[in-house]
């Protein structure tokens, strides 16, 4: 069967442009030559539009939802901006909602988005949602694109290049001269946390084994504080720590201050993810900035294209690459 993406490929345009040309979208800014090329491609391939899908498109609410674990989390600011940018170009509103980790009922997401309130959802899973809880929550009547998370057998996700981010953090510390590097991991149930932990473990292969230098934690500040406190209580400590998330790194930094451990003189800290708060800690946190704006644009475009007839995909966002922002929390190790 010929699909819309086949027509788009033949015409050399995106799926969304092909869809809007073939449905005579009044808002579409498509030149006459491009429109003619798309129609010709559809005719050559024998494309038959899905009239049921078109009927659904015509009855849209004109809005999608971004659902995150905590709307006040600065990490999601860039994601939200990217989604807004993509949706504004497609005349679609963006509603922001919060799916609390404490609400793990199968109807939690359904209650949040309402009946017919939105046409689709972009979802960041809560850290305590295991795969079964997430699968149950996604039993809703609208399509969902997952951000930085995946479910086996369920397409529709945009995932960051987590291994590359961890590698950048570790390489930065090694270039400074650190050989004893620890890791504070993310939430146990989250596949992004698993990817970051796996990447760190692989990078440490061949180094002296210090399993106690890797502590389970979570994405938020209290978890980072607790994990760092455990590391600081060891008889032999690393000289540097990579933390899987910015909020947890803020908690880890606070634990160092409470214990009288000077950062970066006694211990260097590098965080995965960046937001404005990293520049207002003492010292300022060295971070690996992830392409959150671009991830938001990609997720929204995928969802809107799907509403126009394209298939959902699983994407790893390799470009733009994660970027090191060296600040005051990392420095060459000193002899203690």
MODA-V311730 format. One record per pair of residues at least 6 apart in sequence whose ideal C-beta (glycine too) atoms are under 7 Angstrom apart, sorted by the first residue. I is the first residue (numbers start at 1). GAP is how many residues later the second one is. Records with the same first field share a line. If there is no record, write none. Layout:
I: GAP  GAP
This chain:
2: 43  44  45
4: 11  14  15  305  306
5: 10  305  306
6: 39
7: 11  31  34  35  38  40
8: 6  7  10
10: 31  34  35
11: 7  26  27  30
13: 21  25
15: 290  293  295
16: 288  289  292
17: 13
18: 20
19: 289  290
20: 8  10
21: 7  9  14  17
22: 16  20  27
23: 31
27: 64
50: 259
53: 256
57: 250  251
60: 59
61: 55  56  57  58
62: 30  31
63: 29  30  32  55  56
64: 23  28  30  54  55  56  57  58  239
65: 30  32  48  53  56
66: 14  17  28  30  56
67: 30  32  42  45  54  56
68: 8  30  56
69: 29  30  32  55  57  58
70: 28
71: 25  27
74: 201  202  203
75: 171  198  200
76: 48
77: 198
78: 214  215  218
79: 68  213  216  217
80: 16  216
81: 212  215
82: 210  211  212  213  214  215
83: 11  39  213  216  217
84: 10
85: 212
86: 211  214  215
87: 6  7  213
90: 214
92: 212
95: 23
97: 15
99: 9  10  13  27
100: 26
101: 25  26  27  28
104: 25  29
106: 30  31  33
108: 29
109: 28  29  31
110: 30
113: 8  27
118: 24
119: 23  188
120: 22  23  24  183  187
121: 21  23
122: 23  25  177  178  181
123: 21  23  24
124: 23  24
125: 9  21  24  65
127: 60  62  63  91  92
128: 59  61
129: 60
130: 59
131: 20
134: 17
135: 16
138: 6
143: 13  160  163  169
144: 12
145: 11  12  13  154  157  158  167
146: 10  11
147: 11  148  152
148: 11  12  44
149: 8  41  42  43
150: 7  9  41  164
155: 157  158  159
156: 156
157: 157  158
158: 137  140  141  144  157  159
159: 156  157  158
160: 130  135  157
161: 155  156  157  161
162: 30  33  34  37
163: 32  36
164: 157  158
165: 107  123  125  157
166: 30  33  34  37  76  106
167: 32  36
168: 120  154  156
169: 73  101  103  119
170: 11  30  33  72
172: 98  152  154  158
173: 8  67  95  97  157
176: 92  154  155  156
177: 155  156
178: 61  62  90  155
180: 58  59
181: 57  59  61
182: 31  32  49  56  59
183: 14  17  31  58  59
184: 31  33  40  43  44  57  59  60  64  68
185: 8  11  12  29  30  31  32  59
186: 6  7  10  31  32  33  58  59
187: 6  31  32
188: 28
193: 51
196: 48  76
200: 42
212: 22
213: 18  25
215: 12  15  16
216: 11
217: 6  7  10  31
218: 30
219: 26  28  29
220: 27  28
221: 26  27  29  30
222: 29
223: 25  28
224: 19  23  24  25  26  27  28
225: 26  27  29  30
227: 25
228: 24  27  28
229: 26
231: 6  10
232: 23  27  29
239: 28  29  94
240: 27  28
241: 11  26  28
242: 28
243: 6  9  26  28  29
244: 28
245: 26  27  28
246: 25  27  28  29  31  32  41
249: 20  22  36
250: 27  31
252: 17
253: 10  16  28  32  76
256: 7  11
261: 6
263: 6  20  66
264: 19  64  65  66  67
265: 69
266: 70
268: 61  62  63
269: 16  17  60  61
270: 16  18  60
271: 7  14  16
272: 16
273: 14  17
274: 13  15  51
278: 6  7  9  49
283: 44  45  46
284: 43  44  45
285: 42  44
286: 39  40  41  43  44
287: 38
288: 34  35  36
289: 33  34  36
290: 32
291: 26  29
294: 23  26
295: 22
298: 17  19
302: 10  11
306: 6
